[in-house]
Amino acid sequence: MPDLVASYWTVSGTLPGDAQEASVYGFRERVAAVARAGFRGMGFWHSDLVAVMESLTLAEMKRILEDHGIVRVEVEFLVDWFLEGPRKQASLERQSLLFRAAEGLGAQTVKVGDFFNERVPMARLTDAFGELCRQAAAVGTNIVFEPMASACVHTLADSLALVRGAGAPNGGLALDVWHMVNQGESFHDIARVPLEYLFAVELNDSPVRPDEPRNFRAVHPRRFCGQGGFDLPGFVAAVRATGYTGPWGVEVISPELVSLGLDEAARRAFQSTVPFLAGSPSSST
């Protein structure tokens, strides 16, 4: 079994866009819960890092992670890294936080992207991405770009052009099945992604219909694996066809998840995902 990573929203007890995006659960509490469930990795959101660092140093946080066997860490989310002016300055401040956290926690990846469909020339994007990667290399981490419908470049082909054009060995892609299905990306194309550019993969599920138009699913929640209509075996097979042997994130986002409580959310996230990576998918309970 590959290592599974509990992505931030899966165990935060909150939702993107909430007034308070920092987790409602304490850091130690979260780490202990995901470790009990079987995860070997965790993700942390930028505003959550700020909240946690008010009471714990990065060294203390790393020690807690290590004590619980959490060896895979990701931090997110950087936007506006390709702009200029006040938004770029705010991005640089967030970048400083994420890079300090990545170095202090030994994070393997810093996730970046865009939520605002910014129109930016590819040449500027590749230059900015390459510079991010160079700076990240100095703190020993990787930069992963997540393709999604709201991003400056959102298709798999354009996202590959971005990381390929940057030419940085520590720059690659994070592929979330939710975004891939939402955008109509074919598993055939996913299977052809060069392994050198595939740094992270995320699983979840959602109720979908074949007749839904592209991006309509943006309103749908992300559920536990096996509780929706995604062809998860097909997606997993496509990813494995690239030669990918790294960790798999589990990113579930829904109001129902928040109501479950920390231990139950972590347990269901882990147990519902394992069968799809062990070759025996079944619905979660």
N, C-alpha and C positions, 0 to 999 in steps of 0.2 A: 504493500500500500504506500502511495506517495504521502508526503506530509500534507495535512490540511491546515489552511489558515482561516481563522475566524475574522472576516473583514469587519471593519469598524461598525457599520450600521447593524450588523447581525446581532451584536451583543451590547449595543450602546444604550438601549432603552429609550431612544429618541429617533427622530426622523429628519431627513434633509429639509432645510427650510424652517424648522422649528425656531422659535425665538431663542431657545437655548439648545445649541447643537452639541455642547459638551455632554458626555455621558452622565446619566442619573446615577450610575453605579460607581463606586470607588475603584481605584486602579487595582489594588490588591484583590478585591472581590471579583473583578472581571478576569484577572489573570488566573485565579484559582478555579473559577467556573469553567473557563475554556479548557484548561488543563484536565480537569475532571472529565470533561466530555470527550477528550481524546485528541484535541487539536494540538498541533506543534507550532502554530504560528498565530499572530494577531496583527490587526491593523489599527492605526490611530489617526484620527482627524486632527487638523491643525488647531481648531479652537479647543478641542479636548486636551491636547498637549499643553496649551497655555494654562488650562484649569488645573491639570494634574501637577504641573511644575510649580504651582503656588505652594504645594505642601511636600513635594518629593523632588530630590535632585535627579538628574538623568542617571547618575551612578546608582542611586537607590532603586530607581525604576528598573535598570538593567539587572540588578541583583535579584529583584523579585521575579523577573522574567526567567532568569537562569535557574533560580531555585525551583521553578515549576516546570522546567523542561521546555520552555518556549524558545525555540531557536530560529524561527522565521519571523521577521518583523517588517512591516511596511508602514510608511507614513504618507499622508496625503492631506490636502489636494492643492496643487499650485495652479493658479490661473493668471492670465495677463502677462506671462513671462515674455511675450513677443511684442508687447506694446511699448509706447513711450509716454512721458508725462506723468501725472499724478497716479494713474492706475499702475504704471510700471513701478513707481516708487513703493506703492503698497505691496506689489508683488515681490519686490526685493526684500521687504521686511518679512513677509511670510516665508520666502525662500530661506532667509537666514535662520528662522525658527526651525523649519523642516530639516535643513542641513545640520544644524546643531543636534537636533533630536536623532537624526539618522546616524551621525557619528557617535553620539553618546549611547545609543541603544543598540548599535551594531545592525541597523536596518539594512536589508539587502536592496530595497527599492524605495524610491520617492515617486509617487504617482502625480502626473501632470496632465493638463488638458484644457478644455474651454467649455463654458456653459452658455455662451452668448452668441454663437454663430458669427464670430468676428470675421471680417473679410480682410485677409492679410496675404500679400504675395508669398508664394511658396519659398522664394529665395530668402525672404526675411525670416520665415518660420524655421527653415533649415539652419540658418545662421544662429538664431536664438536657441534652438534646441541643441545644437552642437556646443554652444557656449555653456548652457546649463550642464551638459554632460561633462565638459571639461572641469567645471567647478565642482561637480559632484564627485568626480574621480579623486579630488584632493581630500575628500572626507570619507573615501572608501565605499561609495554607494553607487547605485545605478538609477537612471532616469527612465521611467516607463510612461509612454503616452497612451491614453485610453481613447480609442475611437468611439464616438457616440454621435447621435443625430444633432446635438447642440454644439458640436465642436467646430473649430476653425477649419479643420479638415476632418471629415467624418467617415468616408468610405475606407474600406480596408486597403484598397489600391493606393489612395492618396496618403493614407497613414504610413504605409510601407515606403512610399516615395519620400516622406518626411524623414523617417529614421535612416533610410538608405542614403539620402542626400547629406545628412549631418555627418555620416561617416565616423561615428563615435562608438568604440567597442562596448561602452557601458550604457548605450542608449537603445531602447527597444520598445515593444508594444505590450500592453496588457489587454487581453481579449476577454470581455465579459459576454457570456452566451446571450444575456438579455439584450445587449446592444447589437450583437451580431444578428439575432433573429429579427429584432425591431427594424433593422436596416435592410433586411433581405439578403444578407451576405450568404453566399453558397458555401456549403461544407467543402466542396471541391476546391474552392479558392483558399479556404482556411488551411486545408491539408497541404497546400503548396507554399505556405509562408516559410521563408528560410528560417531554419532553427536559430540562427545567430540573432534574429530580430524578435524572437518570441521569449519574453522574460516572465510573464505572469498570465494566469488564466483564472477566470472566476465562473462559478456555477450557481445556478438558481433555477427557478421555474416560474411560469406565469400562464394564466388562462388565455389562450389565443384561438383565433379562427382563421382558416386559410383565406377567407374573403376580406379580411380587414386590410385597409389601405396602410401603406407605409407610415410609420410614426404615430398611427392612432394608438398603438400600444404604449405610448409614453405615459398614459394615465393609469396603466395597469400596475398592480403591486408585484414585487418579486417575492415569490413563495419558496417554500422548501422544495428540494428536488423531488420529483414524482407527484407534485400537487398541481401540475399545470399541463400545458400542451406541447412543451418543447421536446424536440427529438434529442434528448440528452445523450443516449447511446451514440447517435450519429455525430454529435458535436465532439464528444470525447474521442471517438475513433478518428475524426478529422485532425484534432489536436495531436493525438499520438502519432499520426502519420507523418507529422513534421519531425519526429524524433524527440519531442519534448518529454523530459523526465523530471521536471521541477515540481514545486508545490502547486496545489490547487486551492484557490480562495473560495469561500462560501459567502456570497453577499446577498442577504435576504433583507428586503425593505418593505414593510407594510405596517399599518396600524395594529393589525391582529398580532403581529410579532411582538410589538411593544407591550401588549397586554399580557403576554405569557409569563413574564418574569425572566430573570437572567439565567438561572440554571436550566429551566425548561427550554428556553430559546437556544442555548448552546447545545444541549443534548439533542434536540430535534434537528438542528442544523447539521451536526456531525453524523448522526445515525441515518438521516435521509440521503446523505451524499455518498456515503461509503459504498452502497451497492452499485452505483453507477461507475465507480472507479475500480470495483472488484469484478466487474463483468456480469453482475446479476441484479439489474435494476428492478426495484419494486416500489410501490407507493409507500410514503412515510406514514407513521401513525401518530 
